[in-house]
Amino acid sequence: MTIWDILIWGGTALTVVGLLALAWCILTVIRARRAGQTDDVLRDTMRRVMAINLAALAGSVIGLMAVVVGIMLGN
């Protein structure tokens, strides 16, 4: 296993974790909207989820970049 293989698999793992976190964000917001909460409680929920959502998106992008770099430099 070369360093490029490690980069590819590490990037894949980071991307999967990011996508799972994005799915968690979507489900959390759907549950909060269906619960019929007040606007203030819903805004607080959205504020918390937004930070996790941005971190998950950034992690997925970095993971995909690692996969692409690993594929391009590994060949």
CNS distance restraints for C-alpha pairs under 8 A (distance, minus, plus):
assign (resid   1 and name CA) (resid   5 and name CA) 6.02 0.50 0.50
assign (resid   1 and name CA) (resid   6 and name CA) 7.18 0.50 0.50
assign (resid   2 and name CA) (resid   6 and name CA) 6.53 0.50 0.50
assign (resid   3 and name CA) (resid   7 and name CA) 6.19 0.50 0.50
assign (resid   4 and name CA) (resid   8 and name CA) 6.14 0.50 0.50
assign (resid   4 and name CA) (resid  70 and name CA) 4.85 0.50 0.50
assign (resid   4 and name CA) (resid  71 and name CA) 7.23 0.50 0.50
assign (resid   4 and name CA) (resid  73 and name CA) 7.18 0.50 0.50
assign (resid   4 and name CA) (resid  74 and name CA) 5.32 0.50 0.50
assign (resid   5 and name CA) (resid   9 and name CA) 6.15 0.50 0.50
assign (resid   5 and name CA) (resid  70 and name CA) 6.83 0.50 0.50
assign (resid   5 and name CA) (resid  74 and name CA) 7.54 0.50 0.50
assign (resid   6 and name CA) (resid  10 and name CA) 5.80 0.50 0.50
assign (resid   7 and name CA) (resid  11 and name CA) 5.93 0.50 0.50
assign (resid   7 and name CA) (resid  66 and name CA) 6.11 0.50 0.50
assign (resid   7 and name CA) (resid  67 and name CA) 6.53 0.50 0.50
assign (resid   7 and name CA) (resid  70 and name CA) 5.58 0.50 0.50
assign (resid   8 and name CA) (resid  12 and name CA) 6.13 0.50 0.50
assign (resid   8 and name CA) (resid  66 and name CA) 6.28 0.50 0.50
assign (resid   8 and name CA) (resid  67 and name CA) 4.40 0.50 0.50
assign (resid   8 and name CA) (resid  68 and name CA) 7.61 0.50 0.50
assign (resid   8 and name CA) (resid  69 and name CA) 7.95 0.50 0.50
assign (resid   8 and name CA) (resid  70 and name CA) 5.21 0.50 0.50
assign (resid   8 and name CA) (resid  71 and name CA) 6.91 0.50 0.50
assign (resid   9 and name CA) (resid  13 and name CA) 6.16 0.50 0.50
assign (resid   9 and name CA) (resid  67 and name CA) 7.37 0.50 0.50
assign (resid  10 and name CA) (resid  14 and name CA) 6.20 0.50 0.50
assign (resid  10 and name CA) (resid  63 and name CA) 7.39 0.50 0.50
assign (resid  10 and name CA) (resid  66 and name CA) 7.77 0.50 0.50
assign (resid  10 and name CA) (resid  67 and name CA) 7.94 0.50 0.50
assign (resid  11 and name CA) (resid  15 and name CA) 6.07 0.50 0.50
assign (resid  11 and name CA) (resid  62 and name CA) 7.33 0.50 0.50
assign (resid  11 and name CA) (resid  63 and name CA) 3.92 0.50 0.50
assign (resid  11 and name CA) (resid  64 and name CA) 6.02 0.50 0.50
assign (resid  11 and name CA) (resid  65 and name CA) 7.44 0.50 0.50
assign (resid  11 and name CA) (resid  66 and name CA) 5.01 0.50 0.50
assign (resid  11 and name CA) (resid  67 and name CA) 5.17 0.50 0.50
assign (resid  12 and name CA) (resid  16 and name CA) 6.20 0.50 0.50
assign (resid  12 and name CA) (resid  63 and name CA) 6.06 0.50 0.50
assign (resid  12 and name CA) (resid  64 and name CA) 6.96 0.50 0.50
assign (resid  12 and name CA) (resid  67 and name CA) 6.50 0.50 0.50
assign (resid  13 and name CA) (resid  17 and name CA) 6.21 0.50 0.50
assign (resid  13 and name CA) (resid  63 and name CA) 7.44 0.50 0.50
assign (resid  14 and name CA) (resid  18 and name CA) 6.15 0.50 0.50
assign (resid  14 and name CA) (resid  59 and name CA) 6.31 0.50 0.50
assign (resid  14 and name CA) (resid  60 and name CA) 6.26 0.50 0.50
assign (resid  14 and name CA) (resid  62 and name CA) 7.78 0.50 0.50
assign (resid  14 and name CA) (resid  63 and name CA) 5.04 0.50 0.50
assign (resid  15 and name CA) (resid  19 and name CA) 6.16 0.50 0.50
assign (resid  15 and name CA) (resid  59 and name CA) 6.47 0.50 0.50
assign (resid  15 and name CA) (resid  60 and name CA) 4.17 0.50 0.50
assign (resid  15 and name CA) (resid  61 and name CA) 7.15 0.50 0.50
assign (resid  15 and name CA) (resid  62 and name CA) 7.64 0.50 0.50
assign (resid  15 and name CA) (resid  63 and name CA) 4.79 0.50 0.50
assign (resid  15 and name CA) (resid  64 and name CA) 6.23 0.50 0.50
assign (resid  16 and name CA) (resid  20 and name CA) 6.15 0.50 0.50
assign (resid  16 and name CA) (resid  60 and name CA) 7.26 0.50 0.50
assign (resid  17 and name CA) (resid  21 and name CA) 6.21 0.50 0.50
assign (resid  17 and name CA) (resid  56 and name CA) 7.74 0.50 0.50
assign (resid  17 and name CA) (resid  59 and name CA) 7.94 0.50 0.50
assign (resid  17 and name CA) (resid  60 and name CA) 7.55 0.50 0.50
assign (resid  18 and name CA) (resid  22 and name CA) 6.22 0.50 0.50
assign (resid  18 and name CA) (resid  55 and name CA) 7.98 0.50 0.50
assign (resid  18 and name CA) (resid  56 and name CA) 4.44 0.50 0.50
assign (resid  18 and name CA) (resid  57 and name CA) 6.24 0.50 0.50
assign (resid  18 and name CA) (resid  58 and name CA) 7.85 0.50 0.50
assign (resid  18 and name CA) (resid  59 and name CA) 5.48 0.50 0.50
assign (resid  18 and name CA) (resid  60 and name CA) 4.79 0.50 0.50
assign (resid  19 and name CA) (resid  23 and name CA) 6.24 0.50 0.50
assign (resid  19 and name CA) (resid  56 and name CA) 6.95 0.50 0.50
assign (resid  19 and name CA) (resid  57 and name CA) 7.67 0.50 0.50
assign (resid  19 and name CA) (resid  60 and name CA) 6.61 0.50 0.50
assign (resid  20 and name CA) (resid  24 and name CA) 6.24 0.50 0.50
assign (resid  21 and name CA) (resid  25 and name CA) 6.25 0.50 0.50
assign (resid  21 and name CA) (resid  52 and name CA) 7.52 0.50 0.50
assign (resid  21 and name CA) (resid  53 and name CA) 7.16 0.50 0.50
assign (resid  21 and name CA) (resid  56 and name CA) 5.73 0.50 0.50
assign (resid  22 and name CA) (resid  26 and name CA) 6.32 0.50 0.50
assign (resid  22 and name CA) (resid  53 and name CA) 5.89 0.50 0.50
assign (resid  22 and name CA) (resid  56 and name CA) 6.02 0.50 0.50
assign (resid  22 and name CA) (resid  57 and name CA) 7.16 0.50 0.50
assign (resid  23 and name CA) (resid  27 and name CA) 6.21 0.50 0.50
assign (resid  24 and name CA) (resid  28 and name CA) 6.04 0.50 0.50
assign (resid  25 and name CA) (resid  29 and name CA) 6.27 0.50 0.50
assign (resid  25 and name CA) (resid  49 and name CA) 5.90 0.50 0.50
assign (resid  25 and name CA) (resid  50 and name CA) 7.96 0.50 0.50
assign (resid  25 and name CA) (resid  52 and name CA) 7.36 0.50 0.50
assign (resid  25 and name CA) (resid  53 and name CA) 6.19 0.50 0.50
assign (resid  26 and name CA) (resid  30 and name CA) 6.20 0.50 0.50
assign (resid  27 and name CA) (resid  31 and name CA) 6.11 0.50 0.50
assign (resid  28 and name CA) (resid  32 and name CA) 6.15 0.50 0.50
assign (resid  28 and name CA) (resid  49 and name CA) 7.68 0.50 0.50
assign (resid  29 and name CA) (resid  33 and name CA) 6.12 0.50 0.50
assign (resid  29 and name CA) (resid  45 and name CA) 7.54 0.50 0.50
assign (resid  29 and name CA) (resid  46 and name CA) 6.87 0.50 0.50
assign (resid  29 and name CA) (resid  49 and name CA) 7.61 0.50 0.50
assign (resid  30 and name CA) (resid  34 and name CA) 6.19 0.50 0.50
assign (resid  31 and name CA) (resid  35 and name CA) 6.10 0.50 0.50
assign (resid  32 and name CA) (resid  36 and name CA) 7.12 0.50 0.50
assign (resid  32 and name CA) (resid  37 and name CA) 6.85 0.50 0.50
assign (resid  32 and name CA) (resid  42 and name CA) 6.60 0.50 0.50
assign (resid  32 and name CA) (resid  45 and name CA) 7.42 0.50 0.50
assign (resid  33 and name CA) (resid  37 and name CA) 6.91 0.50 0.50
assign (resid  33 and name CA) (resid  42 and name CA) 7.22 0.50 0.50
assign (resid  37 and name CA) (resid  41 and name CA) 6.17 0.50 0.50
assign (resid  37 and name CA) (resid  42 and name CA) 6.03 0.50 0.50
assign (resid  38 and name CA) (resid  42 and name CA) 6.14 0.50 0.50
assign (resid  39 and name CA) (resid  43 and name CA) 6.01 0.50 0.50
assign (resid  40 and name CA) (resid  44 and name CA) 6.28 0.50 0.50
assign (resid  41 and name CA) (resid  45 and name CA) 6.23 0.50 0.50
assign (resid  42 and name CA) (resid  46 and name CA) 6.10 0.50 0.50
assign (resid  43 and name CA) (resid  47 and name CA) 6.02 0.50 0.50
assign (resid  44 and name CA) (resid  48 and name CA) 6.36 0.50 0.50
assign (resid  45 and name CA) (resid  49 and name CA) 6.21 0.50 0.50
assign (resid  46 and name CA) (resid  50 and name CA) 5.86 0.50 0.50
assign (resid  47 and name CA) (resid  51 and name CA) 6.80 0.50 0.50
assign (resid  48 and name CA) (resid  52 and name CA) 6.89 0.50 0.50
assign (resid  49 and name CA) (resid  53 and name CA) 5.92 0.50 0.50
assign (resid  50 and name CA) (resid  54 and name CA) 6.18 0.50 0.50
assign (resid  51 and name CA) (resid  55 and name CA) 6.31 0.50 0.50
assign (resid  52 and name CA) (resid  56 and name CA) 6.01 0.50 0.50
assign (resid  53 and name CA) (resid  57 and name CA) 6.13 0.50 0.50
assign (resid  54 and name CA) (resid  58 and name CA) 6.13 0.50 0.50
assign (resid  55 and name CA) (resid  59 and name CA) 6.10 0.50 0.50
assign (resid  56 and name CA) (resid  60 and name CA) 6.16 0.50 0.50
assign (resid  57 and name CA) (resid  61 and name CA) 6.24 0.50 0.50
assign (resid  58 and name CA) (resid  62 and name CA) 6.16 0.50 0.50
assign (resid  59 and name CA) (resid  63 and name CA) 6.04 0.50 0.50
assign (resid  60 and name CA) (resid  64 and name CA) 6.14 0.50 0.50
assign (resid  61 and name CA) (resid  65 and name CA) 6.15 0.50 0.50
assign (resid  62 and name CA) (resid  66 and name CA) 6.18 0.50 0.50
assign (resid  63 and name CA) (resid  67 and name CA) 6.31 0.50 0.50
assign (resid  64 and name CA) (resid  68 and name CA) 6.25 0.50 0.50
assign (resid  65 and name CA) (resid  69 and name CA) 6.09 0.50 0.50
assign (resid  66 and name CA) (resid  70 and name CA) 5.96 0.50 0.50
assign (resid  67 and name CA) (resid  71 and name CA) 6.14 0.50 0.50
assign (resid  68 and name CA) (resid  72 and name CA) 6.07 0.50 0.50
assign (resid  69 and name CA) (resid  73 and name CA) 5.94 0.50 0.50
assign (resid  70 and name CA) (resid  74 and name CA) 5.52 0.50 0.50
assign (resid  71 and name CA) (resid  75 and name CA) 6.49 0.50 0.50
